[in-house]
Amino acid sequence: MQVIGKELFGLLKEHHGKGFRSFMDDKVVPLAGDMMNENLGVDDSTLRELTQELNVIVNGAATTNFYERYDVALAVNVMGVKHLCRLANQCANLEVFMHVSTAYVCGERQGVVQERAFREGETLKEGTYLDVEAELRLVGEQRQKLLLLEEEGNSKEARKAMKELGLARARHFGWPNTYVFSKAMGEMMLQEQLLMIRRGDGHGVPAVVIARPSIITSVHKDPLPGWIEGTRTIDAILIGYAKQSLSCFLADLDLVMDVVPGDMVVNVMMAAMAAQSEIRRPSSVAVYHVTSSLRHPAAYAVLYRTGMRYFTENPRVGKDGRAVRTRQVHFFRTIASFRAFMVVAYKLPLQLLRLLALLTCCFGFGRLLARRYADLSRNYAFVMHLVDLYGPFSLFKACFDDVNLHNLRLSMASSSSLFNLDPKTIDWDDYFYKIHIPGVIKYVLKNN
């Protein structure tokens, strides 16, 4: 009920009426499990049944935290793939294994990024070689060392140490954060586990498909325009507009933001699985960039312009009942300029506050200033940490080749009314103004 009770299923509920629940029970059999476990957290008899019944496996599970604990990121985004592949290897009737990755496994590359899966050991930094098994051993050793900290009640320090390890390892190999680093390793694990399958029973080799969406935004058309869960990087601008808490932001308005509505991502996944399942004995992984930057680019300026227009024409109401005036936002085109602004506008005043707190430390006022300094310093450090993590993406300069997706689009031309795979059909101004921004307000800010 947690899933099918969502508003997203409104059309099906309306169509089936009182029979909706029985319809869903007939179509969907949920299984409680855990992909971090080798047996996926299900009993042996269920696993045996799955190996006989499954025709398609879709792996859409992931931890998407840029600053995730390294052990958790590896357990979900890498070992989770391995465990699902082991299940796939036992499925006698499996036709397709679909793995959802991210277009940003390319890191901070520039130019045109090709639709090609990562090879084993490949990295983004010259002179390095990535051994996934070595990374798993490293995490195991680090966890043993951190157990002592946890036993002493320092679990917060242990968590931070594991997060910092993930970030350090990612950057050692050329990736900007733990999330995209672990997703790249997941692609390597996928190839290692699945592409060596050679069955002797006549079934052939199941197709292995990787879908790499860019920034997934709210539903464009079907089944519920504007529906969205969670906050994407670009939505920080919109939420800042809505709350009028955003005075500056790190982004170059002339750069392209690569966004794709959620329903188009699902359409591509279904179409790609259908197309690849018809290929006998595929010899390699089929990669599809579910992206818009090459064929129908939209600059950050489009989002800013439509946001300004939307909130000017549909102003938010403050606690006093009066309309909140929409202010202009200042954008910094480089991380260096943003850091310089933060030093002048915030860090130097913070240092003055610290000095004043030290000079008045013997008085109650001084202790109050000290607490205020500590709170503001944490906020400042948090903002700079976010810039460190998200900066490479807000200033991303590459675009994604989509020749595989284009060929898929051509092959599905007769079904284009059912499966829209073409971002060119989207008017970005209209989409952001009428669909995405209202969707973010309604479903993310919970404000109707």
C-alpha positions as CSV (number, residue, x, y, z in Angstrom):
1,M,0.0,0.0,0.0
2,Q,2.9,2.4,0.6
3,V,3.6,2.4,-3.2
4,I,0.2,1.8,-4.8
5,G,-1.4,4.3,-2.5
6,K,0.4,7.2,-4.1
7,E,-1.4,9.7,-6.3
8,L,0.7,8.5,-9.2
9,F,-1.7,5.5,-9.5
10,G,-4.8,7.7,-9.7
11,L,-5.5,6.8,-13.4
12,L,-5.5,3.1,-12.7
13,K,-7.7,3.6,-9.6
14,E,-10.1,5.6,-11.7
15,H,-10.1,3.0,-14.4
16,H,-10.5,-0.1,-12.2
17,G,-12.6,1.4,-9.4
18,K,-13.2,-1.0,-6.6
19,G,-11.3,-3.7,-8.6
20,F,-8.0,-1.7,-8.4
21,R,-6.6,-3.6,-5.5
22,S,-7.4,-7.0,-7.0
23,F,-5.9,-5.9,-10.3
24,M,-2.7,-4.9,-8.6
25,D,-2.5,-8.1,-6.6
26,D,-2.8,-10.0,-9.8
27,K,-0.1,-8.0,-11.6
28,V,2.4,-7.3,-8.8
29,V,3.9,-9.8,-6.3
30,P,6.1,-7.8,-3.8
31,L,8.9,-9.6,-2.1
32,A,10.7,-8.2,1.0
33,G,14.4,-8.6,0.5
34,D,17.8,-6.9,0.8
35,M,20.1,-6.8,-2.2
36,M,23.1,-6.2,0.1
37,N,22.7,-9.9,1.2
38,E,24.2,-12.6,-1.0
39,N,20.8,-14.4,-1.2
40,L,18.9,-11.1,-1.6
41,G,17.4,-11.6,1.7
42,V,14.8,-14.2,0.5
43,D,14.5,-17.9,1.4
44,D,15.9,-20.7,-0.7
45,S,12.5,-21.9,-2.0
46,T,11.6,-18.4,-3.2
47,L,15.0,-18.1,-4.9
48,R,14.4,-21.4,-6.7
49,E,11.0,-20.2,-7.9
50,L,12.5,-16.9,-9.1
51,T,15.1,-18.7,-11.2
52,Q,12.3,-20.6,-13.0
53,E,9.9,-17.7,-13.4
54,L,11.9,-14.6,-14.2
55,N,12.2,-13.4,-17.8
56,V,13.4,-9.9,-17.1
57,I,15.4,-8.3,-14.2
58,V,15.5,-4.6,-13.7
59,N,18.0,-3.2,-11.2
60,G,16.9,0.3,-10.3
61,A,18.0,0.1,-6.6
62,A,20.8,2.4,-5.5
63,T,22.0,4.8,-2.9
64,T,22.3,8.2,-4.6
65,N,23.9,10.1,-1.7
66,F,26.9,11.9,-3.1
67,Y,28.6,11.7,0.3
68,E,27.6,8.2,1.2
69,R,29.5,5.9,3.6
70,Y,32.0,4.0,1.4
71,D,30.9,0.7,2.9
72,V,27.2,1.4,2.2
73,A,27.9,2.7,-1.3
74,L,29.9,-0.5,-2.2
75,A,27.3,-2.8,-0.5
76,V,24.4,-1.4,-2.5
77,N,25.8,0.0,-5.8
78,V,28.5,-2.7,-6.4
79,M,27.8,-5.8,-4.4
80,G,24.0,-5.4,-4.9
81,V,24.7,-5.7,-8.6
82,K,26.8,-8.8,-8.1
83,H,24.1,-10.5,-6.0
84,L,21.5,-9.8,-8.7
85,C,23.8,-11.0,-11.4
86,R,24.3,-14.3,-9.5
87,L,20.5,-14.7,-9.5
88,A,20.4,-13.8,-13.2
89,N,23.0,-16.5,-13.9
90,Q,20.7,-19.1,-12.5
91,C,17.5,-18.0,-14.4
92,A,16.9,-20.5,-17.2
93,N,14.4,-18.2,-19.0
94,L,16.0,-14.8,-18.5
95,E,15.9,-12.7,-21.7
96,V,17.0,-9.2,-20.4
97,F,19.0,-7.8,-17.5
98,M,18.4,-4.0,-17.3
99,H,20.7,-2.0,-15.0
100,V,19.9,1.7,-14.2
101,S,23.2,3.7,-13.9
102,T,23.7,7.4,-14.3
103,A,25.0,9.5,-17.2
104,Y,27.4,11.2,-14.7
105,V,29.6,8.2,-14.3
106,C,31.7,10.1,-16.8
107,G,32.8,12.4,-13.9
108,E,34.1,15.8,-15.0
109,R,34.9,14.8,-18.6
110,Q,34.3,17.5,-21.3
111,G,33.2,17.2,-24.9
112,V,30.9,14.4,-26.1
113,V,30.6,11.4,-23.7
114,Q,30.1,8.1,-25.6
115,E,27.5,5.4,-24.9
116,R,30.1,2.8,-23.8
117,A,30.2,0.8,-20.6
118,F,33.2,1.0,-18.3
119,R,35.8,-1.7,-18.7
120,E,37.2,-3.5,-15.8
121,G,39.9,-1.4,-14.1
122,E,39.2,1.7,-16.1
123,T,39.5,5.0,-14.3
124,L,39.2,8.7,-15.1
125,K,42.7,9.5,-13.9
126,E,45.7,8.6,-16.0
127,G,48.2,6.2,-14.4
128,T,45.6,4.6,-12.1
129,Y,44.0,1.2,-12.2
130,L,40.8,0.3,-10.3
131,D,40.6,-3.1,-8.7
132,V,37.1,-3.4,-7.3
133,E,38.0,-6.4,-5.2
134,A,40.9,-4.4,-3.6
135,E,38.4,-1.6,-2.8
136,L,36.1,-4.1,-1.1
137,R,39.0,-5.5,1.0
138,L,40.0,-1.9,1.9
139,V,36.6,-1.2,3.2
140,G,36.5,-4.4,5.2
141,E,39.8,-3.5,6.8
142,Q,38.7,0.0,7.6
143,R,35.5,-1.2,9.1
144,Q,37.4,-3.4,11.5
145,K,39.5,-0.4,12.6
146,L,36.4,1.8,13.1
147,L,34.6,-0.9,15.2
148,L,36.7,0.3,18.2
149,L,35.5,3.9,17.7
150,E,31.9,2.6,17.6
151,E,32.3,0.5,20.7
152,E,33.6,3.6,22.5
153,G,30.5,5.5,21.6
154,N,32.1,7.5,18.8
155,S,29.8,6.2,16.0
156,K,29.5,9.7,14.5
157,E,33.2,9.9,14.0
158,A,33.2,6.4,12.5
159,R,30.5,7.3,10.0
160,K,32.4,10.4,9.0
161,A,35.6,8.5,8.6
162,M,33.9,6.0,6.3
163,K,32.3,8.9,4.3
164,E,35.6,10.6,3.9
165,L,37.2,7.4,2.8
166,G,34.7,7.1,-0.1
167,L,35.3,10.6,-1.2
168,A,39.1,10.2,-1.0
169,R,39.0,6.9,-3.1
170,A,36.6,8.5,-5.6
171,R,38.9,11.4,-6.2
172,H,42.0,9.3,-6.2
173,F,40.6,7.6,-9.4
174,G,39.2,10.8,-10.9
175,W,35.5,10.8,-9.9
176,P,34.1,13.8,-8.0
177,N,32.0,11.9,-5.4
178,T,31.3,8.5,-4.0
179,Y,27.9,8.1,-5.7
180,V,29.1,8.3,-9.4
181,F,32.3,6.4,-8.4
182,S,30.4,3.5,-7.0
183,K,27.9,3.5,-10.0
184,A,30.9,3.2,-12.4
185,M,32.2,0.2,-10.3
186,G,28.6,-1.2,-10.5
187,E,28.9,-1.2,-14.3
188,M,32.2,-3.0,-14.2
189,M,30.8,-5.6,-11.9
190,L,27.8,-6.1,-14.2
191,Q,30.0,-6.9,-17.2
192,E,32.3,-9.2,-15.1
193,Q,29.4,-11.2,-13.8
194,L,27.1,-11.4,-16.8
195,L,29.0,-11.2,-20.1
196,M,30.9,-14.5,-19.5
197,I,27.6,-16.5,-19.4
198,R,27.5,-19.1,-22.1
199,R,24.6,-21.5,-21.8
200,G,24.5,-24.9,-23.5
201,D,20.7,-25.3,-23.3
202,G,19.9,-23.3,-26.4
203,H,18.5,-20.3,-24.6
204,G,21.5,-18.1,-25.6
205,V,22.8,-15.2,-23.6
206,P,20.4,-12.7,-22.0
207,A,20.7,-9.2,-23.2
208,V,22.5,-6.8,-20.8
209,V,21.3,-3.3,-21.0
210,I,22.5,-0.2,-19.1
211,A,20.2,2.9,-19.0
212,R,22.1,6.1,-18.1
213,P,19.6,8.9,-17.3
214,S,20.9,12.4,-16.6
215,I,18.9,14.6,-14.2
216,I,15.4,13.0,-13.9
217,T,12.7,15.6,-13.5
218,S,8.9,15.4,-13.0
219,V,6.6,13.4,-15.2
220,H,5.8,15.2,-18.4
221,K,2.7,13.5,-19.6
222,D,1.8,10.0,-18.4
223,P,0.4,9.1,-15.9
224,L,0.5,12.2,-13.8
225,P,2.1,15.4,-15.1
226,G,4.3,17.1,-12.5
227,W,4.6,14.2,-10.2
228,I,8.0,13.9,-8.6
229,E,9.7,12.5,-5.5
230,G,12.8,13.8,-3.9
231,T,14.9,16.9,-4.7
232,R,17.2,17.2,-7.7
233,T,20.2,19.6,-7.9
234,I,18.3,22.0,-10.2
235,D,15.3,22.0,-7.9
236,A,17.4,23.8,-5.2
237,I,17.0,26.9,-7.3
238,L,13.2,26.5,-7.4
239,I,12.9,25.7,-3.7
240,G,15.1,28.7,-3.0
241,Y,12.7,30.8,-5.1
242,A,9.6,29.4,-3.3
243,K,11.1,30.1,0.1
244,Q,12.9,33.3,-1.0
245,S,15.9,32.0,0.9
246,L,18.2,32.0,-2.1
247,S,20.3,35.1,-2.7
248,C,23.1,33.4,-4.7
249,F,23.8,30.2,-6.4
250,L,26.7,28.4,-8.1
251,A,25.8,28.0,-11.8
252,D,26.6,29.3,-15.2
253,L,23.3,30.2,-16.9
254,D,24.8,29.7,-20.3
255,L,25.7,26.0,-19.7
256,V,23.3,23.2,-20.6
257,M,21.4,21.4,-17.9
258,D,20.7,17.9,-19.1
259,V,17.3,17.0,-17.8
260,V,14.8,14.2,-18.8
261,P,11.2,13.8,-17.5
262,G,10.7,10.6,-15.5
263,D,8.1,9.1,-17.8
264,M,10.5,9.4,-20.8
265,V,13.1,7.5,-18.8
266,V,10.7,4.7,-18.1
267,N,9.7,4.7,-21.8
268,V,13.3,4.3,-22.9
269,M,13.9,1.5,-20.4
270,M,10.9,-0.5,-21.7
271,A,11.7,0.1,-25.3
272,A,15.3,-0.8,-24.9
273,M,14.5,-4.0,-23.1
274,A,12.1,-5.0,-25.9
275,A,14.6,-4.2,-28.6
276,Q,17.5,-5.9,-27.0
277,S,15.6,-9.1,-26.2
278,E,15.2,-9.7,-29.9
279,I,18.9,-9.8,-30.5
280,R,20.3,-13.4,-30.4
281,R,23.4,-13.9,-28.4
282,P,24.4,-10.3,-27.8
283,S,28.2,-9.9,-27.5
284,S,28.3,-6.7,-25.5
285,V,26.5,-4.5,-23.1
286,A,24.0,-2.1,-24.8
287,V,24.3,1.4,-23.2
288,Y,21.6,4.0,-23.7
289,H,22.1,7.6,-22.6
290,V,18.7,8.9,-21.6
291,T,19.6,12.5,-22.0
292,S,18.7,15.7,-23.8
293,S,21.9,17.8,-24.0
294,L,22.9,16.8,-27.6
295,R,19.6,16.8,-29.5
296,H,17.4,19.3,-27.5
297,P,19.6,21.2,-25.1
298,A,18.1,23.6,-22.5
299,A,20.4,26.1,-20.7
300,Y,20.1,26.9,-17.0
301,A,18.9,30.3,-18.1
302,V,15.6,28.6,-19.2
303,L,15.0,27.3,-15.7
304,Y,15.9,30.7,-14.1
305,R,13.7,32.6,-16.6
306,T,10.6,30.4,-16.1
307,G,11.2,30.3,-12.4
308,M,11.2,34.1,-12.2
309,R,8.1,34.4,-14.3
310,Y,6.2,31.7,-12.4
311,F,6.9,33.1,-8.9
312,T,6.2,36.6,-10.1
313,E,2.9,35.7,-11.5
314,N,2.1,33.1,-8.7
315,P,3.7,34.7,-5.6
316,R,4.0,32.7,-2.4
317,V,2.2,34.0,0.6
318,G,4.2,34.7,3.8
319,K,3.2,34.0,7.4
320,D,1.8,37.5,7.6
321,G,-0.6,36.8,4.7
322,R,1.1,39.1,2.3
323,A,2.6,38.1,-1.1
324,V,6.4,37.4,-1.0
325,R,8.2,39.5,-3.6
326,T,10.4,37.4,-5.9
327,R,14.0,38.7,-5.8
328,Q,16.7,38.3,-8.4
329,V,19.4,35.7,-7.7
330,H,23.1,36.3,-8.3
331,F,24.8,33.4,-10.0
332,F,28.5,32.6,-9.8
333,R,30.0,31.1,-12.9
334,T,33.1,29.6,-11.2
335,I,33.8,27.8,-7.9
336,A,36.7,30.3,-7.3
337,S,34.4,33.3,-7.5
338,F,31.8,31.7,-5.2
339,R,34.5,30.8,-2.6
340,A,35.8,34.4,-2.7
341,F,32.3,35.8,-2.2
342,M,31.7,33.4,0.8
343,V,35.0,34.5,2.4
344,V,34.2,38.2,2.2
345,A,30.5,38.0,2.9
346,Y,30.6,35.3,5.6
347,K,33.9,33.9,6.7
348,L,35.5,37.3,7.6
349,P,32.4,38.4,9.6
350,L,32.5,35.0,11.4
351,Q,36.1,35.6,12.4
352,L,35.2,39.0,13.8
353,L,32.4,37.3,15.7
354,R,34.8,34.7,17.1
355,L,37.2,37.5,18.2
356,L,34.4,39.4,19.9
357,A,33.3,36.1,21.7
358,L,36.9,35.6,22.9
359,L,37.2,39.2,24.2
360,T,33.9,38.9,26.1
361,C,34.3,35.2,27.2
362,C,34.0,36.1,30.9
363,F,30.6,37.5,30.5
364,G,27.2,35.8,29.6
365,F,27.1,37.8,26.4
366,G,30.4,36.3,25.4
367,R,29.1,32.8,25.9
368,L,26.1,33.6,23.8
369,L,28.3,34.9,21.0
370,A,30.4,31.8,21.2
371,R,27.4,29.6,20.7
372,R,26.2,31.8,17.8
373,Y,29.7,31.5,16.2
374,A,29.7,27.7,16.5
375,D,26.3,27.5,14.9
376,L,27.1,29.8,12.0
377,S,30.5,28.2,11.5
378,R,28.8,24.8,11.1
379,N,26.4,26.3,8.6
380,Y,29.3,27.9,6.6
381,A,31.2,24.6,6.6
382,F,28.1,22.8,5.4
383,V,27.5,25.2,2.5
384,M,31.2,24.9,1.4
385,H,31.0,21.1,1.7
386,L,27.9,21.2,-0.6
387,V,29.8,23.3,-3.1
388,D,32.7,20.9,-3.0
389,L,30.3,18.0,-3.8
390,Y,27.9,19.5,-6.2
391,G,30.0,22.2,-7.9
392,P,31.3,19.9,-10.6
393,F,27.7,19.1,-11.7
394,S,26.3,22.7,-11.6
395,L,29.3,23.7,-13.9
396,F,29.2,20.5,-16.0
397,K,30.5,21.2,-19.5
398,A,30.0,17.9,-21.4
399,C,27.1,16.6,-23.4
400,F,26.0,13.0,-23.9
401,D,26.1,11.1,-27.2
402,D,22.8,9.3,-27.8
403,V,23.2,7.4,-31.0
404,N,21.9,4.2,-29.5
405,L,18.9,6.0,-28.2
406,H,18.4,7.7,-31.6
407,N,18.5,4.4,-33.4
408,L,16.0,3.0,-30.8
409,R,13.8,6.0,-31.4
410,L,13.8,5.3,-35.2
411,S,12.9,1.7,-34.7
412,M,10.0,2.6,-32.5
413,A,8.6,5.3,-34.8
414,S,5.4,3.5,-35.3
415,S,4.8,3.3,-31.5
416,S,5.9,6.9,-30.8
417,S,2.4,7.9,-29.6
418,L,2.7,5.2,-26.9
419,F,6.4,5.4,-26.0
420,N,7.7,8.9,-26.4
421,L,11.5,8.7,-26.5
422,D,12.2,12.1,-28.1
423,P,13.1,15.1,-25.9
424,K,12.6,17.3,-29.0
425,T,8.8,17.0,-28.4
426,I,9.2,19.0,-25.2
427,D,8.9,22.8,-25.1
428,W,11.2,23.4,-22.1
429,D,9.7,26.8,-21.2
430,D,6.2,25.4,-21.2
431,Y,7.3,22.2,-19.4
432,F,9.0,24.1,-16.5
433,Y,6.4,26.7,-16.2
434,K,3.2,24.6,-16.4
435,I,4.4,21.2,-15.2
436,H,7.7,20.9,-13.4
437,I,7.7,24.0,-11.1
438,P,4.0,23.4,-10.0
439,G,5.0,19.7,-9.4
440,V,8.0,20.6,-7.2
441,I,5.8,22.9,-5.1
442,K,3.0,20.4,-4.8
443,Y,4.9,17.2,-4.3
444,V,8.2,18.3,-2.8
445,L,7.2,21.3,-0.8
446,K,3.8,19.7,0.0
447,N,2.1,23.0,-0.8
448,N,-1.1,22.8,-2.9
